[in-house]
Structures are given as C-alpha cells and as structure tokens.
Amino acid sequence: MDKAHIIREIRRTAEANGGVGLGWRRFEEETGIRYYDWYGKFWTRWSDAVREAGFEPNRMSEAYDDGFLLEKLVLIT
C-alpha cells in the first residue's frame, strides 16, 4: 500500500460523496484500505491525509449553547 494510492482513493471517494472527504471508518468500508495501512506510516491523523488530498477535513459536532437548551427545556415543560 503506497501513499499515492491512498490519496487517489481519498479523492475518488470524496468526489463520489459530493466533494466531502469521508471519515476513516467509512473510507475503510468503501475501499478496504485499513486504518493501519496509513496510520503511523504516512499520517498520524486522518485529517492530515484528507487535507493532503486537497479536501477540508470533517469537523467535530459542536455542543449546543446553554441558552438554546434552556429554551427547549422551557418549551417542553
């Protein structure tokens, strides 16, 4: 498994996904390229691999604001 092949697969799957890079678990399911095929050999973070392939890595979900949650709680009660 070489770095160029993994980058090509990241690009291919991202383009098939509307230009959005896949997370590493879904990438593994789609391509058969396992976590340990790239981790520690070429990149230490999946976001670095996605960035090197020319895409913006996915962001973690952010927590809701306390005010928003209190407003929803008031509506429920």
N, C-alpha and C positions, 0 to 999 in steps of 0.2 A: 504494500500500500504506500503510494507516494503522495507527497503534499499537493502536487499539481492535480492529481486525480480527485482528491478530496475537495479542492477548491472548485473544480469543474462541476462536481456533484452538488456543492452548495449553491452554485449559480443556477444550475439546471432546476433544482427543486424550488429555489426561491422564485424563479421566473414562473414556474408552474403554479406557485402559490400567490400569484398576483404581485410579485416583486417584494415579497416579505420573506426573510430568511426563516427557516424552520428552527425550532428548538432542537437540542441534540438528541433527545429521545425519539422524537418523531422523525428526525433525519436518519437515525439508525434504523427505524422501522421501514422507511421508504427505500433506503439504499443498501442496507446490510453492512454499512461501514460502522464498526463498533466504536464505542467510547475510547477503548484502549488502543484503537488504531491511530488515533490522533492525539489523545491526552498524554502530555509529557514528552511526546516525540516532536510535535510541531507547535503546539499551543498548550498553554495551561488553563485557558478559559475558552469556552465555545464562542463567546462574544468576539474574541480576537480573531478567530477563524472566519466568522461571518463578516467582520469588518474588513479583513484582508481580501475577501472575495468581492468586496465592493458594496456591501449592504449594511444597513444600520441594524445593529442587534436589537432584539426584543427587549422591552423594559419590563421590570417587575411591576406588578399591580401596586398601586398606592393605597394607603388606608383612607377610609372616609374621614372627613372633618368631624370633630366632636359636635359642632353646631348642627350639621346635617343629621347626624344620628339622633341627637336630642329632638330635633324637629319631627323625625319619623316616629320616635317613641311617643311624643305628644299626640300625634295623629292616631296612633294605634289605641291609646288609652282614651 
